[in-house]
Amino acid sequence: MGRAHRPKRRRRIPRPVLVGGAVVLVVALVVGIAVVGSLVSSLFQTLSARPPAVDTRIVTPDESKAAKAAQQTPAGSAEAEAASWLAAQPTTYWLTPEIDPVDEVWDRVAHLSAEARDQDATVSIAVYGLLDRDCGNHSAGGLDPDAYREWTARIGDALRNASDVRKIVVLEPDSIALAPSCGSLEERARHLRTAVENLRGVNTWIYLDGGHSAWHPVNEMADLLRSTGLIDEVRGVALNVSNYQDTANEFAYAHRLSDLLGGTHAIIDTSRNGAGPAGPDWCNPGGRLVGAASGAFGDGVVDTTLWIKPPGESDGECNGGPVAGTWWPDAAVELTRESR
């Protein structure tokens, strides 16, 4: 008789290999779930992103110059009352490399984002650090190209880290409207492109400088904006920043710009235009008033009105004012005389 057929013995997989394989499988599953979750979260944030509109409430910064002045001014005075009232108003926070340098600006944006969550509000920042800022005038300063790239990249990182918060970025006020006076439009456009690339992100709405209705004729301003090559890369333009033009005139100007630029949008600064302009005087003109609150007006072209220039901060050493950006109690008192 032949030998009985013996079944082959199955080789057992060593226990360490089984355990290791299970661990790898679990890790892969967890990573996969995390990736899918991240993609779903990003998609949700993208789909739920909404541009600024009427009733948009921006952050009331607890470290504004008005807030600091309110803490430092003796109670009971008109100066203290004005500072306290202004400290309670939703107002854009200006990022400058002098106050918020590259090693501190991330924390500043993170703090503003935390305030936005607490206040159920939108972060609104003006990024103001371009090379040859203000063409060397009252707000002279700014960073060289490499430093500007690094600084705006840090700001962008911090904005993207707050993906759950809506962000408004007013990019370099006066940079485009003032460029013909500096003879530097092409150079400025390069730096602005760097900034746009660094700052863009989900629910981040960037507005370029659009001057105002009493500065450049609308066709000329449209040409300046078009020549940057950036108008299709951003939400729109910021008008009347740090100026005093009537809101109605700025709405009309915004609509004409939009028609010329393929439907671009706008925001309008109403922080100090309550009494309108003082003729051609733009540097600390007397007799002015705060304007309509942030989020007061808007339409299909103008997303909303905002307080961009903080009332109470000087335009420069003119008409009795201190250095640009410095808290000026007399101006705060005058601007708020009919409001507080």
JOJOSUL-V960698 format. One record per residue. N is the residue number from 1. PSI is psi in whole degrees, -180 to 180 (* if undefined). OMEGA is omega in radians with two decimals (999 if undefined). Layout:
N/PSI/OMEGA
N/PSI/OMEGA
This chain:
1/144/3.10
2/166/3.12
3/140/3.07
4/141/-3.14
5/123/3.11
6/130/3.10
7/145/-3.14
8/141/3.10
9/131/3.08
10/136/3.10
11/127/3.13
12/136/3.06
13/127/-3.12
14/142/-3.11
15/-43/3.13
16/-35/3.13
17/-42/3.11
18/-46/-3.13
19/-45/-3.14
20/-43/3.13
21/-40/3.11
22/-41/3.13
23/-45/3.13
24/-43/-3.14
25/-44/3.13
26/-44/3.13
27/-45/3.13
28/-39/3.14
29/-44/3.14
30/-44/3.12
31/-43/3.13
32/-44/3.11
33/-42/-3.13
34/-42/-3.14
35/-47/3.12
36/-42/3.12
37/-41/3.12
38/-42/3.12
39/-42/3.12
40/-44/3.13
41/-45/3.13
42/-41/3.13
43/-43/3.14
44/-44/-3.14
45/-38/3.12
46/-45/-3.11
47/-30/-3.10
48/-4/-3.14
49/133/-3.13
50/132/3.12
51/162/3.08
52/152/-3.12
53/177/3.06
54/141/-3.11
55/5/3.02
56/126/3.10
57/123/3.10
58/167/-3.05
59/141/2.93
60/101/-2.98
61/131/-3.13
62/-6/3.11
63/27/3.06
64/164/3.11
65/-32/3.07
66/-43/-3.14
67/-42/3.13
68/-40/3.12
69/-38/3.14
70/-34/3.14
71/-28/-3.01
72/-12/-3.08
73/134/-3.14
74/133/-3.10
75/152/3.06
76/-12/-3.13
77/161/3.06
78/-35/3.12
79/-42/3.13
80/-41/3.13
81/-43/3.14
82/-45/-3.14
83/-42/-3.14
84/-41/3.13
85/-45/-3.14
86/-33/3.13
87/-21/-3.12
88/2/-3.09
89/134/3.05
90/121/-3.00
91/144/3.10
92/140/3.08
93/130/-3.11
94/122/3.04
95/121/3.04
96/148/-3.14
97/-19/3.12
98/-37/-3.12
99/-37/-3.12
100/77/-3.11
101/176/-2.98
102/-32/-3.11
103/0/-3.14
104/-17/-2.97
105/-30/3.09
106/-46/-3.14
107/-37/3.12
108/-47/-3.13
109/-39/3.10
110/-39/3.12
111/-44/3.10
112/-38/3.12
113/-39/3.08
114/-40/3.08
115/-39/3.13
116/-41/3.11
117/-44/-3.12
118/-35/-3.06
119/0/-3.04
120/54/-3.00
121/178/3.13
122/135/3.03
123/134/3.05
124/116/-3.13
125/146/2.92
126/124/3.11
127/119/-2.93
128/78/-3.11
129/19/-3.07
130/149/3.05
131/137/-3.14
132/44/3.14
133/137/3.13
134/23/3.13
135/33/3.09
136/12/-3.13
137/-142/-3.00
138/-34/-3.11
139/33/-3.09
140/151/3.12
141/-151/3.13
142/176/-3.01
143/153/3.03
144/164/-2.99
145/-44/-3.12
146/-44/3.13
147/-36/3.12
148/-40/3.10
149/-45/-3.13
150/-42/-3.09
151/-47/3.14
152/-30/3.08
153/-40/3.10
154/-40/3.10
155/-45/3.14
156/-41/3.10
157/-44/-3.12
158/-37/3.10
159/-44/3.14
160/-27/3.09
161/-23/3.10
162/57/-3.03
163/-17/-3.14
164/-4/-3.06
165/140/3.03
166/139/-3.09
167/134/3.00
168/130/3.12
169/115/3.01
170/107/-2.96
171/112/3.00
172/72/3.06
173/141/3.13
174/-6/-2.99
175/-36/-3.11
176/-46/-3.13
177/-30/-3.12
178/-12/-3.04
179/-41/3.12
180/-32/3.12
181/-27/-3.14
182/-17/-3.06
183/37/-2.99
184/30/-3.06
185/-45/-3.10
186/-44/3.13
187/-44/-3.14
188/-39/3.13
189/-38/3.11
190/-45/-3.12
191/-37/3.09
192/-37/3.09
193/-43/3.07
194/-46/-3.12
195/-45/3.14
196/-45/3.14
197/-36/-3.12
198/-31/-2.99
199/-22/-3.02
200/153/3.13
201/180/-3.12
202/132/3.08
203/32/3.07
204/119/-3.00
205/110/-3.03
206/135/3.12
207/126/3.08
208/163/3.06
209/127/3.11
210/13/-3.14
211/-141/3.08
212/174/-2.96
213/-20/-3.12
214/13/-3.09
215/-89/3.13
216/141/2.95
217/149/-2.98
218/-38/3.13
219/-39/3.14
220/-43/3.12
221/-39/3.10
222/-40/3.12
223/-41/3.12
224/-46/-3.14
225/-43/-3.13
226/-37/-3.08
227/-19/3.11
228/-22/-3.09
229/16/-3.02
230/-8/-2.98
231/-28/3.11
232/-3/-3.11
233/-6/-3.05
234/173/3.12
235/-40/-3.10
236/-143/-3.05
237/153/3.05
238/126/-3.06
239/149/3.02
240/19/-3.12
241/125/-3.13
242/18/3.13
243/-172/-2.90
244/16/-3.05
245/150/3.13
246/141/-3.12
247/-42/-3.12
248/-40/3.12
249/-37/3.14
250/-36/3.05
251/-46/-3.13
252/-41/3.13
253/-43/3.12
254/-42/-3.13
255/-38/3.12
256/-41/3.07
257/-44/-3.13
258/-43/3.12
259/-38/-3.10
260/-21/-3.02
261/26/2.99
262/26/3.05
263/20/3.13
264/156/-3.10
265/178/-3.09
266/157/2.84
267/154/-3.05
268/131/3.10
269/119/3.12
270/18/-3.00
271/-29/-3.04
272/23/-3.05
273/21/-3.09
274/-25/3.09
275/10/-3.12
276/-174/-3.09
277/163/3.04
278/65/-3.05
279/-139/-3.13
280/-1/-3.08
281/115/-3.11
282/-10/-3.02
283/99/3.13
284/48/3.10
285/146/-3.12
286/163/3.04
287/13/-3.10
288/167/-3.13
289/155/2.99
290/153/-3.13
291/-165/-3.13
292/145/-3.09
293/160/3.05
294/139/3.10
295/10/-3.03
296/-39/-3.02
297/160/3.08
298/169/3.05
299/-157/-3.08
300/-18/3.11
301/-49/3.11
302/111/-3.12
303/-47/3.11
304/168/2.95
305/148/-3.12
306/155/2.87
307/110/-3.12
308/-58/3.03
309/121/-3.13
310/118/3.10
311/140/-3.11
312/-12/3.08
313/134/-3.03
314/149/3.00
315/-17/-3.11
316/-178/-3.10
317/77/-3.11
318/151/-3.12
319/37/3.08
320/3/-3.08
321/159/3.04
322/-172/3.14
323/144/-3.11
324/134/3.12
325/-9/3.14
326/143/3.09
327/132/-3.07
328/99/-3.06
329/-39/-3.12
330/-41/3.12
331/-39/3.12
332/-42/3.13
333/-46/-3.10
334/-45/-3.08
335/-30/-3.05
336/10/-2.98
337/-24/3.14
338/5/-3.02
339/-34/-3.04
340/*/999
